[in-house]
Amino acid sequence: MLDTYRILASARMRSDLQYRVSFVLFTLSQFTVTILDFVAILILFGAVPALAHWSLREVTFLYGLANLSFGIADLLVSPIETVQQHIQTGTFDRLLLRPASPIVQVIADQFSLRRLGKVAEGALVFGIGCRVAGIHWTTARIALTALSVVTGSVIFSGLWVLTSCVCFWWVEGREAQNALTYGGGFLAQYPLGIYGAWLRRLLAYAVPIAFVNYFPAVYVLDRHDRLGLPAWASFAAPGVALVVVIAAAMAWRVGIRHYRSTGS
Amino acid sequence: MRVYVEVARRSFRRWSTYRAATVAGVFTNSIFGFIRAAALVAVAHARPGAGGLSVKGFITFSVLSQAMLAYVGVFGSTDEIAERVRTGDVVADLYRPADFQLWWLAAFVGRGVFQLVGRGIPILVVGAVVYGLQTPATVGDLGLFLVSLLAALLLGFGVWFLVNVSTFWLFDNRGTKQLVDTVTLFASGLLVPLSLFPHALGHVVRLLPFAGMVQTPAEIFLGVSTGVHALGRIGLQVAWVVALFGIGRYALSRATRRVVIQGG
């Protein structure tokens, strides 16, 4: 399965690199459009010293962790959303007939190195956040921070697959998916405390975005606003990631079984 | 004249066939509106009076800007002219006994009116039900808002047309589109209301055409800008509409002189 991914993705990479200038411009513009969200945060902090009692330095760490995880998921898994076009145009049939995993084919087919622009932005702000947030680094904090990048990417990736499955039933609903994927990535950039109670609960229990960065960051930054959840919530991300992956895999299986070709 | 009305009507009808996609769009825009509202409300709580808006004002600004997004045609508006330049179909448009720019203006307006009715108004209704929104204080304010809203659509067209016409030179306008989308996101007030920008930067950005796409109509709606001040802002919008239209016309005449149709 990984072999298929590697072969297909490197073919895409070679074709991307054929148009050097276009590639560089695209990567740069991905970086720029992503960093605008951080510029927005800087502008807000120009007006106020803290958001939900989080300082700019702390938000920088929180934001960096969110965007690095999101960027990695975007690079490696986000093309799964093109399954909608495959279903709509009927090309999904072709993928099913090939002796390779359809999910890998869909993802690798639209792999694009340009998305590294987003990863670079996340990594940059994350790096700055790690330095300026005044973190009292211990082995546990370093380990949790590193682990959080992985679990965060997995949670976002799982959500991408899960929400893509919607189009097996509702093929025109593609844009609604953005609310959970891009919307989730956007939500995670701010401390949870700014959201109303119902949205916070939704993020902690239903769409587990809070486990991507907020709960780990609360521990790493030595804060205490866990919003009513016990201390172990800061370490629960691996379990949450596992649940999301299992849910995504099940949804995909059920979706494929439910799939009927459009026949055109 | 009749032909343009007919083009606009057809364009409206064509867009209105994407019902499910419109529902999905309303959902996604509403979610993004709520997230942006949450961040701005946190600012308003931390420093009442920041940016010249109340808590309710900020919420209304966020929802209204999301409601206008598709109408103005910033993101996700299909670059139809660009597509037709690539395929060579544009030759049929150039042969028509109708003005090329006005023809596409009519199509853009028809699309915009649908996005306003089918997408913008439902987003406002959702926002009003969930939060309760601020409304224009007087009938006069409402009237000025509607004029400004129309100007915003024409500004959207001016920018969209230039992005499309760039295809005559570049063959691939995706780079231009992404660049312009990025600038628009930042300079229109969609990312953060311009009234929260650092003073000098805010002043400069307000002089650009992008401010007229979101910030100007929103401020008139909220009663931040009224009477003579509002008329001045609308005047600036109109000046940019005329300028962009002229630039578009000039660019088109240069483009058609050097156009080589890609046969196929």
Interface residues (C-beta under 8 A of the other chain):
Chain A: S22 L25 F26 S29 T32 V33 L36 D37 V39 A40 I43 L44 G46 A47 V48 P49 A50 L51 A52 W170 E172 G173 R174 E175 A176 Q177 N178 A179 G183 F186 L187 Y190 G193 I194 Y195 G196 L199
Chain B: Y18 R19 A20 A21 V23 A24 G25 F27 T28 I31 F32 F34 I35 A38 A39 L40 V41 A42 V43 A46 R47 A50 G51 D172 R174 G175 Q178 L179 D181 T182 L185 F186 L191 V192 L196 F197 P198
